[in-house]
Amino acid sequence: MARYAFDKFKRVDLLINNAGVTSAGFTGDIPIEDWQWCINIDMWGMIYGCHYFIPLMKKQGGGGYIINVASEAGLVCLPEMGPYNVAKAAVIALSETIKTELAPHNIGVTVVCPSFFKTNLLKSMRYGTEFQRDLAQTTFNHGHLSAADIAGCVMKAMAKKQAIRCSRFIR
């Protein structure tokens, strides 16, 4: 994807890394395969995006911006959400690391940590009990933010060059 983008457009000014799946259950009960699935997508998806785009963004003479979408779950870990919490915390750590590394190249980095809002996350959710699924669905149904709210949050964070932007602070 990185090679295609640079071949077609010659530069990338905005990279948005956004991946998310989740698995609910108690640590020790969640199958290892579900941990691997969640971490492979949520964490490794971000690592791959950064790994392949960053060198090319540097070669273009610097400039540009990277938005990594994590979750408030990477900061405030909910019980029974271990794989998701761990993966999103890793995305926050990656983002903070590359923000400092890329500053000399004038490449900005923000990690966005939205709380609950309507997404397709629950369509692929893996869970141990119906209660876990129903609790997640109810929580998402009562989220007060929209995708447009999150997009506005991202734009504000980019304008301020903020390292972390959490959606719970917007209304």
N, C-alpha and C positions, 0 to 999 in steps of 0.2 A: 504494500500500500504506500509506504514512504517513497519508494523508488518511482512508482506510478505518479504520485502527486508532484514530485519534483520534476520528473520528465515532462509532465503535461503543463504545469503552471510555473515552473522554474524556481519557485520559492513557496514557503509555507509561512504565513503570518499568524495563523491561529491553529493550534492542535488541541482538540478536545478528546481526552481519553475518558470514556464512559462505559463501564461494564458492571453488571451487577446480577448476581444470582444469590440465593440464600438457602440455608438449610437450618431448620429449627430442631431443637432437642437438647437434652442434657449432655454435657461433655461426658464422654464415656459411653453414651448410648448412640450418639450419631455415628453411623458407619464411617470408617476411614475413607471409603470411596466418596462419600458426600463432602467430607473435609477437603479432599483433593480436588473435587469438582469445583467447589466454591472458591478455594484459594487459587486454582489454576485460572479461573476466569477473572475474579475480582482483583487479585493481586498481580498475577503474571500478565494479564491483559495490559495493565498499566505499564509494567516493566518493559514488555515488548514494544509498546507504543513509544515510550521514551527512548529505549535503546536504538530503535531504527530511525526515529525522526531527529533526535538531538544532534547527532554528528552532521546531518545534512543542514539543519538550521544554523549550526555554527559556520559551515562552509558557505552558506549564502551571504555571509558577512554579518551574521548575528541579526538581532532584532526578532520580533515575533513574541508570541505568548503561548504558554501551555496551561490549559485548564485540566486538572485531574478531578474527577468526580468521586469523592469518597462517600461518607455518610456520617451523620452525627453519632452513629453506632461505633465509629472509630475513636470517639472521644468519651462517650458515655455508654459503656457496654451493658446491654440488656442481658438478663439471664436467658438461657436456652437459645442463644444466638451466637455461640462461640465461633464457628467458622467465618461468619459474616463480620463479626466484631474484629477478629484477628486480621482478616484480609483488608478491611477498611482502615484499621490502624496502620497497617503496613503502607497503604497508599498515602496516608498523611505523612509518615516518616520519609517516604521516597520524595514526596513533593517538597518538604522542608529541606531535604538534602540538595535536590537539584536547584532549588531557588537560589541558594548561595553559590553553587557551582556555576550557574548560568548567568549570574549578575554581570560578570565582566564581558559577556557577549551580548548584553542588552536584551536578553530573553527573559521575559517575566514568567512567573509561575504562581498560580493560585490553586489551592485545593479547596473544593467546595464540599461542605458537610451538611447537606440538607437533612432535615428531620422528615417525618412521614408526609408524603404527598402521593397523589395518584400516579402510579407507574405500572409497568407490566411485570414487576418483580415477583408478584405472588403467582403469576401464571406458571412459573417454572419452579416455585418453592418446593423443597423437599422437607418433609416433617414427619415426626414420629407419631403424633396423635392428632385427632380431629380438633381437639381443643387448641393446639398450637396453630393450626391453620385458621380456625375461627377467630382466635385472638389477633392474629396478624391482619386478617381481613377487617375486623372491627376497627383496629388501630388506624389502618390506611383509610377506611371510610370516614374517620373523624379528623383526618388531617386538614388543616386550614390553609395550606399553601397549594398553589397550582404550578404547573411547569412554567408558566409565564412569570410567576413570582420568583422562581428559582433562576430563570434567565436574567431577570432584573438584578437579582443578587449578584450574579456572576459579572454582569456589566459594571456594577458599582465596585466590586472587588478589583476588577481589572483597572478601572480608573484610578483607584487608590493604591494599586500595586500591593494589595494585601496578600500575605502568605496564606492565611486561612480565612474563609468566610463561612459562617454558619447561618443557615436560613432561619433559625429560631429568633434571630435578632431583627428580622424584618417583619413588617406588617403592612 
